[in-house]
Amino acid sequence: MLRDTAIAPRHPTAKKAATNTMKLGTMLPKPPQRAASRYWEIDAARGLAVILMVYFHLMWNLYYFGVSQVNVFIAGWQGFARGIGSAFMLLLGLSLAIRREKVTGELVPYLRRAAQIFGCGLLVTAVTFVAMPQEYIVFGILHLQGVALLIAYASARLPAWANVLAGVVAVAIGAAVANVFSPDPWLIPFGVQQYDRAMADYYPLFPWLAPALFGVAAGKLFYPGGQRSFALPELGGAAPLRWLRFLGRHSLIIYLLHQPLIFAALALLGLGSL
């Protein structure tokens, strides 16, 4: 769903920065480093996940409004949705690891990006609190990504095996608290639910931090030093993949807008309203 710091933080383009780069030559990273830190296959994979996400939410909305009889709450559809969420988290960790392999010591851009994503999550919380008060989102995929981004930033300093181990531990903790309930709302982000609270979207840190950590491990294994370690044709310029890459690079704004647009389209067609 979501664009993350697979995308390199923006570098200043001021005249002074450009002059310094020219003077130091190859001693400093070149301005195009943002593009250099991207790989078409990662953007395209995220773009595919965006399409699948929009498709699932369309089906969810059609069922919610009684337009479709396809029950998206059965195990198969829920597994499909969780698979999409896992893909976004894995790609977050993968792309962050690649970026960290290329450039170190850039904490501020990651803090800024994490705050942006988490802030969007709070916006979703506010909107769903008004529109769907019985099942508003307390800790969804955007909240998770905002927090996971900082955790993955720290874990990217560890070897691949340590990230895999940490991911396994996250899964184990998630399994241990899956059926634990508490009246304390502050435990919701950790996988402990409340008896009387339903949420339209729920991605607690345990176990959903695991795919991000596995992604970090994959980045270290398959993109050591931030460089692709396997042969892959340069297909990113092909028309279908070019569109997927575009979607992948703009996944956050698409996530924020696609549901209101679907709701609006259904309302215009007279098929439903909140």
N, C-alpha and C positions, 0 to 999 in steps of 0.2 A: 504494500500500500504505500509504502511510503519512501519517499526520497530521503536518503540519509547521507551520511558523510562519506559514502562511496564517492560522492561528489566532493572534490577537493575544496576546502574553504577558499573563498575569493582572496586574491592577493591585491594589494593596492596598485592602482594604475596611475598614480600621480606622477608628475614629471620628475620629481626627485628620485622616486623609486626606479623609474626607467633609466635615469642617468646613472645611478649607482650600478645597475645591472650591466650597463654598457661598459662601465669602467672595469668592473671586476671580471667580466667575461664569463668563462665557464666556472668561476668560483661560486657563483650564485645560481639558484634554480632559475630557469627561464620562465617568463610569464606564461607561456603555453602549458605550464606544468599541470594546470587543471585538466586540460584535455588529455595530456599524457597519462594521467592517473586513471583514466577511464578505459574500460574494455567493453567492446561492443556486446559481447556475450552476456555480461552482467546487466547492462542496461536493457538488453532485449529480454532477458529472463524476468527482470522486474516489470517490464512492459506487459509481458504475457500474464504475470500475476495480477496486474491492474485490470486487464480484460476479464480474467476469471472472477476477480472481486466484484466488478460491476455486474457481471452476469448473475452471480449469486445474490447480490442485493436486489437486482431486478426481480428475480424469482421470489425472494423473501417478501418484497413489497406486494407482488401480485397475490401471494398467499395471505399476507396480512390484511389486505383489503377485500379478500374473498373473491378475487377475479380468477385465480387459479386454484385448482384442487391439489396441486403438487405440494405435499407437506415437506417443507424445508427443515422441519425440526426432527425428522427421523435420523437415525444414526448415519446413514449414507451421506445425506446432505450436510450434516454437521461435521462429519469427517472431511468432506470436501472443503468446507469453510476453514476448518482448522489447518488443513494442508496448505491453503492459500496464506493464512497467517504465518505458518511456519516458514514458508518460502520467503516472505518479506523479512522475517527476522534473520534467517540464514544469510540472505543477501546483505542485510545491514552489517552483520559481523564480517562477512567476506570482504565487502568493499572497504570497511573501516580498516581491516588488517592490511589491505593493499596500500591504502593511504598512509598508514602508520609505518609501513616498511619503507616507503619512499621519503617521508618527511617526519621528523621527530620534533618534539618540543612545542607543538602547536595546540596547547590546551584551550586557549580562549575561543578559537573558532568552533571547537567541539562543544564547549559550554554554551555558546550562543545558539548553535544548531539544536542542542538538546532542549534548551529553554524554548526555542521556537516550536519544536514538535510537541513538547509537553503542554505548552500554552494552547496549541491547537486542540489538544486533548481536553483541556479545561473548557474550551469553547464548545466542544461536542457535549461535554457534561452539562453545560448551561442550557444548550439548545434542547437536548433530550429531556432535561428536567422540566422544561416548559411544555414540550410537545408530547412527551411520553412519561409522565410523572410516576407511573406505576412500575416502569422498568428502565429508568434513566441510567446512563452509563457512568459508573463511578471510576472504573479503571479498565479502559479498553486498550486497543492496539496502539493508539497514539501515546497514551500515558506510558505504556510498556516500552515503546521505542525510545521515548525521551529519556527514561531511566536507563534502559539497556545500552544506549549509546555511550553513556559515561562509564558504565561497568565494562563494556567491551573495550573502551579506550584504555582502561587500566589493564585489562586482561591481555591486551595485545602485546604487552611487554613480556608475557610468559610464553614458554614453548608450546607447541601445538598439543602435545600430550596433556599438559596441565589444563588447557582449555577444554579438551575432551573430557577429562576427569571432572572438571567443574560443571560441565554440562550434564554429565551423568548424575552428579550430586543434586543438581537442580531438578532433574526429573524425579529422583528418589524423594526429595522433599515434597514435590508436587503431589506425588502419589500418596505420601504419608498424610497430607493435610486435605486430600480431596474430599473426604467425608467429615471434615471437622467444621463445626459451626460455632460462632461466637457472636454475642451482641455488640462487640466492639468494632466499629466501622474502620478503624485505623488498620485492622488486620486484613482487610479486603485486598490490598495490593499484593499480599504475600500468599494468597490462595485460600485463606480462611473466610468462608462466606457467612452471611447472616441468614437465619431461618426464614425471615419474612421479606427478603429482598430478591427480586428478579432483575436481571440486567440484560439489555438488548445486545450488549457486547461485553465480554469479560475475558481479559488476558492477564492474569496475575503473573508476577515475577516467577513463581514456581508453579508449573514447570516451564513456562514459556520463555524464560531467559535462555534455556538450553539451546535452541536453534541458533541464537546469536553467537553463543560461545562455540558451537560447532562450526559456524561460519568463519569465526576468527581462526580456528584451527585449519580449516580448509584454505583460507587465504595464505597462511604460513606454509602449508604443504605444497600448494599448487601455484602460488604466486610468490615464491621466495624473493626477498628484496624488492617486492612490488612488481616483479617481472613474471609474465606468463611462462611456466616451465614446460608447456606442452604445445605441440603444433596445432594450429587452428587456422583455417583459411580466413582471409579478411573479407567477411561477408556483410559487414555492418552497413555498407553503402547500398545494398540491395533494397528495393522499394519496401517489401513487407517488414524487413528487419529495421529499416530506417524509421518506420512508423512505430515499431515496438520500442526502439531506443528512445524516441521522442516521449512516448507514454511513460517509460521508465524514469526519464529525467524529470518528469513533472508529476510524479505519483502523489505527492502530498497535496497539491492543489486539486488534483483530480479526486482524491479521496474526500476532500472537504466539500467539493461541489457536486459530485455525482448523485448523492442521495437527494438533495434539494431539487435537482433537475429532474430526477425520476419522479419524485412526488408531484412536481409541477406538471409534468407531462401527463401523469395519470389523472390529475385533477382536471386538466384541460379536456381530456378525453371522457371525463365523467365517470372514471373508473374507481375513484377513491378519494378520500380526504382524511386528514388527521382529526 
